[in-house]
Amino acid sequence: MIKNIVLGIKAYFGAFSLISKLKLWKFFAIPMLISFFIAVLIFVLAYSLSDNIGFYISKIWVWQWGKETFATIGNIIGGLLIIILGLIIYKHVIMALSAPFMSPVSEKIESHLTSNASHNHRITSFSQQLFRGIRINVRNLGMELLLTIPILLLGFIPIIGLFSTVLLFLVQAYYAGFGNMDYTLERHFKYNESVQFIRNHRGLAIGNGIVFMLFLLIPIIGVILVLPLSVTAASVKTVEALELNNK
């Protein structure tokens, strides 16, 4: 799996030039706007609600001494919780809403890589692609939250908390890569088949998602470029994996 994680990461190196070569930037205009505005909304919510959540967290400290310090810590924790949950929701919302725009991108990349414009693909409409994107991402959101909550609780345990941070990052990376790979798989597999394919290639999903999550740490530019580069990188590796499966 480590090898596939590395391959998933390496795919980003040629993503920018491939987008330019195939003139794909126009397809990313609306998804980039969606990504930007949702990211701004999450930041505003984290800033405005952190004090409210921090207030309830500060109630845990029943002593008077150090109460102001713990209240400040509570505000910080509240903000972090909103950001973590916000990032989880953010990526699934943008990937679901972007599905009809990303499917043509992955199809053009596949045609370029296989040098064959006529593929035996499932033909789907704009609404079917949108529904598929919503279905996949609602499923992934539920699974991710189910895993994230206990991991966050483990984070409060000394020492173990260090490992929980890494585990939380990898879980988020996996589901980010999952969504990016499904833009290609949507043409080849039905829902359950796509889920199984990604389970069998989870290393590629994690590798793609690691860079996706790191991009979100870059102010403004990160949320604008994350979809074009991650979807392109995922499409390349997914097509290669499909080709290997068909041999």
URTABEL-V388507 format. One record per run of one state. SS is the DSSP state (H for helix, E for strand, - for the rest). FROM is the first residue (numbers start at 1). TO is the last residue. If there is no record, write none. Layout:
# URTABEL-V388507
SS;FROM;TO  SS;FROM;TO
This chain:
# URTABEL-V388507
-;1;1  H;2;21  -;22;24  H;25;58  -;59;66  H;67;114  -;115;125  H;126;154  -;155;159  H;160;185  -;186;190  H;191;200  -;201;201  H;202;215  -;216;220  H;221;246  -;247;247
